[in-house]
Amino acid sequence: MNSFEQATLETLVSFKAKKPEEISRLLTNKKLQQEACELVKKWNDKRKQLGLAPWE
């Protein structure tokens, strides 16, 4: 997981965590990690279409 995927994961966790004790569990959730990676891939594909450099 690169730094942008990690930042995306942390943002997703901040929206989903209802209690502070859920944060560590959500950060290691494989489904949420996959969602973050897929979002970054989607954004990077769009950035490439627009002629911009992808985030890494």
PDB file of N, CA, C and O in Angstrom:
ATOM      1  N   MET A   1       0.858  -1.173   0.000  1.00  0.00           N
ATOM      2  CA  MET A   1       0.000   0.000   0.000  1.00  0.00           C
ATOM      3  C   MET A   1       0.905   1.237   0.000  1.00  0.00           C
ATOM      4  O   MET A   1       1.758   1.395   0.873  1.00  0.00           O
ATOM      5  N   ASN A   2       0.705   2.104  -0.986  1.00  0.00           N
ATOM      6  CA  ASN A   2       1.526   3.313  -1.029  1.00  0.00           C
ATOM      7  C   ASN A   2       0.942   4.397  -0.110  1.00  0.00           C
ATOM      8  O   ASN A   2      -0.114   4.212   0.494  1.00  0.00           O
ATOM      9  N   SER A   3       1.635   5.506  -0.020  1.00  0.00           N
ATOM     10  CA  SER A   3       1.239   6.545   0.934  1.00  0.00           C
ATOM     11  C   SER A   3      -0.118   7.158   0.600  1.00  0.00           C
ATOM     12  O   SER A   3      -0.866   7.527   1.506  1.00  0.00           O
ATOM     13  N   PHE A   4      -0.446   7.271  -0.687  1.00  0.00           N
ATOM     14  CA  PHE A   4      -1.744   7.849  -1.038  1.00  0.00           C
ATOM     15  C   PHE A   4      -2.872   6.878  -0.717  1.00  0.00           C
ATOM     16  O   PHE A   4      -3.944   7.292  -0.275  1.00  0.00           O
ATOM     17  N   GLU A   5      -2.634   5.586  -0.937  1.00  0.00           N
ATOM     18  CA  GLU A   5      -3.640   4.580  -0.564  1.00  0.00           C
ATOM     19  C   GLU A   5      -3.838   4.569   0.946  1.00  0.00           C
ATOM     20  O   GLU A   5      -4.962   4.429   1.427  1.00  0.00           O
ATOM     21  N   GLN A   6      -2.744   4.716   1.698  1.00  0.00           N
ATOM     22  CA  GLN A   6      -2.829   4.755   3.159  1.00  0.00           C
ATOM     23  C   GLN A   6      -3.620   5.977   3.624  1.00  0.00           C
ATOM     24  O   GLN A   6      -4.450   5.875   4.528  1.00  0.00           O
ATOM     25  N   ALA A   7      -3.368   7.118   3.015  1.00  0.00           N
ATOM     26  CA  ALA A   7      -4.109   8.337   3.372  1.00  0.00           C
ATOM     27  C   ALA A   7      -5.592   8.180   3.044  1.00  0.00           C
ATOM     28  O   ALA A   7      -6.448   8.639   3.800  1.00  0.00           O
ATOM     29  N   THR A   8      -5.895   7.536   1.924  1.00  0.00           N
ATOM     30  CA  THR A   8      -7.284   7.297   1.540  1.00  0.00           C
ATOM     31  C   THR A   8      -7.951   6.366   2.544  1.00  0.00           C
ATOM     32  O   THR A   8      -9.093   6.591   2.945  1.00  0.00           O
ATOM     33  N   LEU A   9      -7.232   5.312   2.951  1.00  0.00           N
ATOM     34  CA  LEU A   9      -7.752   4.388   3.959  1.00  0.00           C
ATOM     35  C   LEU A   9      -8.050   5.127   5.257  1.00  0.00           C
ATOM     36  O   LEU A   9      -9.105   4.931   5.860  1.00  0.00           O
ATOM     37  N   GLU A  10      -7.130   5.970   5.681  1.00  0.00           N
ATOM     38  CA  GLU A  10      -7.328   6.717   6.927  1.00  0.00           C
ATOM     39  C   GLU A  10      -8.533   7.655   6.833  1.00  0.00           C
ATOM     40  O   GLU A  10      -9.250   7.852   7.813  1.00  0.00           O
ATOM     41  N   THR A  11      -8.748   8.225   5.661  1.00  0.00           N
ATOM     42  CA  THR A  11      -9.922   9.079   5.469  1.00  0.00           C
ATOM     43  C   THR A  11     -11.202   8.256   5.546  1.00  0.00           C
ATOM     44  O   THR A  11     -12.173   8.671   6.179  1.00  0.00           O
ATOM     45  N   LEU A  12     -11.207   7.087   4.901  1.00  0.00           N
ATOM     46  CA  LEU A  12     -12.375   6.204   4.977  1.00  0.00           C
ATOM     47  C   LEU A  12     -12.662   5.799   6.423  1.00  0.00           C
ATOM     48  O   LEU A  12     -13.812   5.794   6.862  1.00  0.00           O
ATOM     49  N   VAL A  13     -11.605   5.460   7.152  1.00  0.00           N
ATOM     50  CA  VAL A  13     -11.766   5.061   8.549  1.00  0.00           C
ATOM     51  C   VAL A  13     -12.336   6.214   9.369  1.00  0.00           C
ATOM     52  O   VAL A  13     -13.181   5.995  10.237  1.00  0.00           O
ATOM     53  N   SER A  14     -11.888   7.428   9.108  1.00  0.00           N
ATOM     54  CA  SER A  14     -12.391   8.569   9.877  1.00  0.00           C
ATOM     55  C   SER A  14     -13.882   8.787   9.665  1.00  0.00           C
ATOM     56  O   SER A  14     -14.576   9.275  10.558  1.00  0.00           O
ATOM     57  N   PHE A  15     -14.373   8.428   8.489  1.00  0.00           N
ATOM     58  CA  PHE A  15     -15.813   8.541   8.230  1.00  0.00           C
ATOM     59  C   PHE A  15     -16.600   7.377   8.814  1.00  0.00           C
ATOM     60  O   PHE A  15     -17.750   7.552   9.215  1.00  0.00           O
ATOM     61  N   LYS A  16     -16.002   6.197   8.868  1.00  0.00           N
ATOM     62  CA  LYS A  16     -16.725   5.004   9.283  1.00  0.00           C
ATOM     63  C   LYS A  16     -16.653   4.720  10.784  1.00  0.00           C
ATOM     64  O   LYS A  16     -17.576   4.124  11.339  1.00  0.00           O
ATOM     65  N   ALA A  17     -15.589   5.130  11.438  1.00  0.00           N
ATOM     66  CA  ALA A  17     -15.422   4.828  12.865  1.00  0.00           C
ATOM     67  C   ALA A  17     -16.401   5.654  13.693  1.00  0.00           C
ATOM     68  O   ALA A  17     -16.416   6.883  13.633  1.00  0.00           O
ATOM     69  N   LYS A  18     -17.206   4.953  14.456  1.00  0.00           N
ATOM     70  CA  LYS A  18     -18.171   5.635  15.321  1.00  0.00           C
ATOM     71  C   LYS A  18     -17.572   5.868  16.713  1.00  0.00           C
ATOM     72  O   LYS A  18     -17.959   6.797  17.422  1.00  0.00           O
ATOM     73  N   LYS A  19     -16.622   5.006  17.089  1.00  0.00           N
ATOM     74  CA  LYS A  19     -15.974   5.098  18.391  1.00  0.00           C
ATOM     75  C   LYS A  19     -14.463   5.012  18.185  1.00  0.00           C
ATOM     76  O   LYS A  19     -14.006   4.350  17.253  1.00  0.00           O
ATOM     77  N   PRO A  20     -13.687   5.668  19.037  1.00  0.00           N
ATOM     78  CA  PRO A  20     -12.227   5.628  18.888  1.00  0.00           C
ATOM     79  C   PRO A  20     -11.645   4.211  18.879  1.00  0.00           C
ATOM     80  O   PRO A  20     -10.648   3.960  18.203  1.00  0.00           O
ATOM     81  N   GLU A  21     -12.255   3.289  19.617  1.00  0.00           N
ATOM     82  CA  GLU A  21     -11.724   1.929  19.678  1.00  0.00           C
ATOM     83  C   GLU A  21     -11.923   1.150  18.371  1.00  0.00           C
ATOM     84  O   GLU A  21     -11.318   0.093  18.192  1.00  0.00           O
ATOM     85  N   GLU A  22     -12.745   1.648  17.473  1.00  0.00           N
ATOM     86  CA  GLU A  22     -12.954   0.994  16.176  1.00  0.00           C
ATOM     87  C   GLU A  22     -11.846   1.324  15.176  1.00  0.00           C
ATOM     88  O   GLU A  22     -11.698   0.625  14.173  1.00  0.00           O
ATOM     89  N   ILE A  23     -11.082   2.356  15.427  1.00  0.00           N
ATOM     90  CA  ILE A  23     -10.096   2.842  14.453  1.00  0.00           C
ATOM     91  C   ILE A  23      -9.071   1.767  14.104  1.00  0.00           C
ATOM     92  O   ILE A  23      -8.845   1.506  12.922  1.00  0.00           O
ATOM     93  N   SER A  24      -8.447   1.139  15.094  1.00  0.00           N
ATOM     94  CA  SER A  24      -7.412   0.143  14.792  1.00  0.00           C
ATOM     95  C   SER A  24      -8.001  -1.054  14.059  1.00  0.00           C
ATOM     96  O   SER A  24      -7.359  -1.608  13.167  1.00  0.00           O
ATOM     97  N   ARG A  25      -9.203  -1.458  14.419  1.00  0.00           N
ATOM     98  CA  ARG A  25      -9.853  -2.580  13.736  1.00  0.00           C
ATOM     99  C   ARG A  25     -10.126  -2.235  12.278  1.00  0.00           C
ATOM    100  O   ARG A  25      -9.891  -3.059  11.393  1.00  0.00           O
ATOM    101  N   LEU A  26     -10.617  -1.036  12.019  1.00  0.00           N
ATOM    102  CA  LEU A  26     -10.930  -0.633  10.652  1.00  0.00           C
ATOM    103  C   LEU A  26      -9.677  -0.441   9.808  1.00  0.00           C
ATOM    104  O   LEU A  26      -9.698  -0.721   8.609  1.00  0.00           O
ATOM    105  N   LEU A  27      -8.584   0.030  10.408  1.00  0.00           N
ATOM    106  CA  LEU A  27      -7.341   0.223   9.655  1.00  0.00           C
ATOM    107  C   LEU A  27      -6.769  -1.094   9.147  1.00  0.00           C
ATOM    108  O   LEU A  27      -6.044  -1.108   8.153  1.00  0.00           O
ATOM    109  N   THR A  28      -7.088  -2.204   9.819  1.00  0.00           N
ATOM    110  CA  THR A  28      -6.591  -3.510   9.389  1.00  0.00           C
ATOM    111  C   THR A  28      -7.637  -4.320   8.641  1.00  0.00           C
ATOM    112  O   THR A  28      -7.392  -5.474   8.291  1.00  0.00           O
ATOM    113  N   ASN A  29      -8.794  -3.731   8.393  1.00  0.00           N
ATOM    114  CA  ASN A  29      -9.869  -4.404   7.676  1.00  0.00           C
ATOM    115  C   ASN A  29      -9.499  -4.552   6.202  1.00  0.00           C
ATOM    116  O   ASN A  29      -9.317  -3.557   5.500  1.00  0.00           O
ATOM    117  N   LYS A  30      -9.388  -5.795   5.735  1.00  0.00           N
ATOM    118  CA  LYS A  30      -8.942  -6.071   4.361  1.00  0.00           C
ATOM    119  C   LYS A  30      -9.901  -5.488   3.321  1.00  0.00           C
ATOM    120  O   LYS A  30      -9.458  -4.992   2.285  1.00  0.00           O
ATOM    121  N   LYS A  31     -11.201  -5.540   3.585  1.00  0.00           N
ATOM    122  CA  LYS A  31     -12.191  -5.017   2.639  1.00  0.00           C
ATOM    123  C   LYS A  31     -12.036  -3.505   2.490  1.00  0.00           C
ATOM    124  O   LYS A  31     -12.120  -2.976   1.382  1.00  0.00           O
ATOM    125  N   LEU A  32     -11.816  -2.827   3.581  1.00  0.00           N
ATOM    126  CA  LEU A  32     -11.640  -1.376   3.550  1.00  0.00           C
ATOM    127  C   LEU A  32     -10.316  -1.005   2.878  1.00  0.00           C
ATOM    128  O   LEU A  32     -10.245  -0.014   2.151  1.00  0.00           O
ATOM    129  N   GLN A  33      -9.269  -1.799   3.119  1.00  0.00           N
ATOM    130  CA  GLN A  33      -7.986  -1.572   2.448  1.00  0.00           C
ATOM    131  C   GLN A  33      -8.145  -1.728   0.936  1.00  0.00           C
ATOM    132  O   GLN A  33      -7.600  -0.945   0.159  1.00  0.00           O
ATOM    133  N   GLN A  34      -8.896  -2.747   0.536  1.00  0.00           N
ATOM    134  CA  GLN A  34      -9.133  -2.976  -0.892  1.00  0.00           C
ATOM    135  C   GLN A  34      -9.932  -1.820  -1.495  1.00  0.00           C
ATOM    136  O   GLN A  34      -9.649  -1.384  -2.610  1.00  0.00           O
ATOM    137  N   GLU A  35     -10.921  -1.329  -0.763  1.00  0.00           N
ATOM    138  CA  GLU A  35     -11.718  -0.197  -1.240  1.00  0.00           C
ATOM    139  C   GLU A  35     -10.831   1.039  -1.452  1.00  0.00           C
ATOM    140  O   GLU A  35     -10.987   1.748  -2.446  1.00  0.00           O
ATOM    141  N   ALA A  36      -9.915   1.295  -0.535  1.00  0.00           N
ATOM    142  CA  ALA A  36      -9.001   2.439  -0.659  1.00  0.00           C
ATOM    143  C   ALA A  36      -8.131   2.282  -1.901  1.00  0.00           C
ATOM    144  O   ALA A  36      -7.946   3.238  -2.654  1.00  0.00           O
ATOM    145  N   CYS A  37      -7.598   1.087  -2.118  1.00  0.00           N
ATOM    146  CA  CYS A  37      -6.744   0.844  -3.290  1.00  0.00           C
ATOM    147  C   CYS A  37      -7.524   1.008  -4.586  1.00  0.00           C
ATOM    148  O   CYS A  37      -7.007   1.556  -5.560  1.00  0.00           O
ATOM    149  N   GLU A  38      -8.770   0.531  -4.601  1.00  0.00           N
ATOM    150  CA  GLU A  38      -9.603   0.663  -5.796  1.00  0.00           C
ATOM    151  C   GLU A  38      -9.935   2.125  -6.086  1.00  0.00           C
ATOM    152  O   GLU A  38      -9.960   2.542  -7.244  1.00  0.00           O
ATOM    153  N   LEU A  39     -10.189   2.898  -5.037  1.00  0.00           N
ATOM    154  CA  LEU A  39     -10.464   4.324  -5.232  1.00  0.00           C
ATOM    155  C   LEU A  39      -9.259   5.044  -5.821  1.00  0.00           C
ATOM    156  O   LEU A  39      -9.402   5.857  -6.734  1.00  0.00           O
ATOM    157  N   VAL A  40      -8.080   4.745  -5.302  1.00  0.00           N
ATOM    158  CA  VAL A  40      -6.866   5.379  -5.812  1.00  0.00           C
ATOM    159  C   VAL A  40      -6.645   4.991  -7.271  1.00  0.00           C
ATOM    160  O   VAL A  40      -6.276   5.836  -8.086  1.00  0.00           O
ATOM    161  N   LYS A  41      -6.867   3.719  -7.608  1.00  0.00           N
ATOM    162  CA  LYS A  41      -6.718   3.276  -8.995  1.00  0.00           C
ATOM    163  C   LYS A  41      -7.700   4.030  -9.905  1.00  0.00           C
ATOM    164  O   LYS A  41      -7.336   4.473 -10.995  1.00  0.00           O
ATOM    165  N   LYS A  42      -8.932   4.163  -9.445  1.00  0.00           N
ATOM    166  CA  LYS A  42      -9.955   4.882 -10.221  1.00  0.00           C
ATOM    167  C   LYS A  42      -9.535   6.340 -10.426  1.00  0.00           C
ATOM    168  O   LYS A  42      -9.628   6.864 -11.536  1.00  0.00           O
ATOM    169  N   TRP A  43      -9.079   6.986  -9.364  1.00  0.00           N
ATOM    170  CA  TRP A  43      -8.655   8.384  -9.466  1.00  0.00           C
ATOM    171  C   TRP A  43      -7.450   8.522 -10.381  1.00  0.00           C
ATOM    172  O   TRP A  43      -7.376   9.458 -11.176  1.00  0.00           O
ATOM    173  N   ASN A  44      -6.495   7.585 -10.273  1.00  0.00           N
ATOM    174  CA  ASN A  44      -5.301   7.643 -11.111  1.00  0.00           C
ATOM    175  C   ASN A  44      -5.644   7.438 -12.576  1.00  0.00           C
ATOM    176  O   ASN A  44      -5.062   8.088 -13.445  1.00  0.00           O
ATOM    177  N   ASP A  45      -6.584   6.540 -12.863  1.00  0.00           N
ATOM    178  CA  ASP A  45      -7.024   6.348 -14.249  1.00  0.00           C
ATOM    179  C   ASP A  45      -7.601   7.647 -14.798  1.00  0.00           C
ATOM    180  O   ASP A  45      -7.321   8.024 -15.936  1.00  0.00           O
ATOM    181  N   LYS A  46      -8.404   8.327 -13.994  1.00  0.00           N
ATOM    182  CA  LYS A  46      -9.003   9.595 -14.415  1.00  0.00           C
ATOM    183  C   LYS A  46      -7.924  10.667 -14.593  1.00  0.00           C
ATOM    184  O   LYS A  46      -7.972  11.448 -15.543  1.00  0.00           O
ATOM    185  N   ARG A  47      -6.959  10.701 -13.685  1.00  0.00           N
ATOM    186  CA  ARG A  47      -5.862  11.673 -13.798  1.00  0.00           C
ATOM    187  C   ARG A  47      -5.074  11.452 -15.086  1.00  0.00           C
ATOM    188  O   ARG A  47      -4.700  12.412 -15.759  1.00  0.00           O
ATOM    189  N   LYS A  48      -4.821  10.187 -15.431  1.00  0.00           N
ATOM    190  CA  LYS A  48      -4.085   9.862 -16.659  1.00  0.00           C
ATOM    191  C   LYS A  48      -4.873  10.324 -17.882  1.00  0.00           C
ATOM    192  O   LYS A  48      -4.295  10.850 -18.834  1.00  0.00           O
ATOM    193  N   GLN A  49      -6.208  10.126 -17.857  1.00  0.00           N
ATOM    194  CA  GLN A  49      -7.056  10.568 -18.965  1.00  0.00           C
ATOM    195  C   GLN A  49      -6.986  12.075 -19.151  1.00  0.00           C
ATOM    196  O   GLN A  49      -7.084  12.579 -20.270  1.00  0.00           O
ATOM    197  N   LEU A  50      -6.818  12.784 -18.055  1.00  0.00           N
ATOM    198  CA  LEU A  50      -6.753  14.247 -18.092  1.00  0.00           C
ATOM    199  C   LEU A  50      -5.340  14.751 -18.381  1.00  0.00           C
ATOM    200  O   LEU A  50      -5.114  15.957 -18.472  1.00  0.00           O
ATOM    201  N   GLY A  51      -4.387  13.822 -18.526  1.00  0.00           N
ATOM    202  CA  GLY A  51      -3.011  14.204 -18.821  1.00  0.00           C
ATOM    203  C   GLY A  51      -2.211  14.597 -17.587  1.00  0.00           C
ATOM    204  O   GLY A  51      -1.171  15.247 -17.695  1.00  0.00           O
ATOM    205  N   LEU A  52      -2.697  14.202 -16.420  1.00  0.00           N
ATOM    206  CA  LEU A  52      -2.010  14.514 -15.160  1.00  0.00           C
ATOM    207  C   LEU A  52      -1.202  13.308 -14.689  1.00  0.00           C
ATOM    208  O   LEU A  52      -1.487  12.172 -15.065  1.00  0.00           O
ATOM    209  N   ALA A  53      -0.210  13.565 -13.879  1.00  0.00           N
ATOM    210  CA  ALA A  53       0.590  12.474 -13.315  1.00  0.00           C
ATOM    211  C   ALA A  53      -0.227  11.746 -12.246  1.00  0.00           C
ATOM    212  O   ALA A  53      -0.930  12.381 -11.459  1.00  0.00           O
ATOM    213  N   PRO A  54      -0.135  10.419 -12.218  1.00  0.00           N
ATOM    214  CA  PRO A  54      -0.863   9.668 -11.178  1.00  0.00           C
ATOM    215  C   PRO A  54      -0.243   9.870  -9.809  1.00  0.00           C
ATOM    216  O   PRO A  54       0.953  10.141  -9.693  1.00  0.00           O
ATOM    217  N   TRP A  55      -1.050   9.740  -8.782  1.00  0.00           N
ATOM    218  CA  TRP A  55      -0.560   9.800  -7.416  1.00  0.00           C
ATOM    219  C   TRP A  55       0.120   8.490  -7.078  1.00  0.00           C
ATOM    220  O   TRP A  55      -0.323   7.429  -7.518  1.00  0.00           O
ATOM    221  N   GLU A  56       1.179   8.551  -6.310  1.00  0.00           N
ATOM    222  CA  GLU A  56       1.894   7.347  -5.908  1.00  0.00           C
ATOM    223  C   GLU A  56       2.080   7.287  -4.438  1.00  0.00           C
ATOM    224  O   GLU A  56       2.666   6.332  -3.929  1.00  0.00           O
TER     225      GLU A  56
END
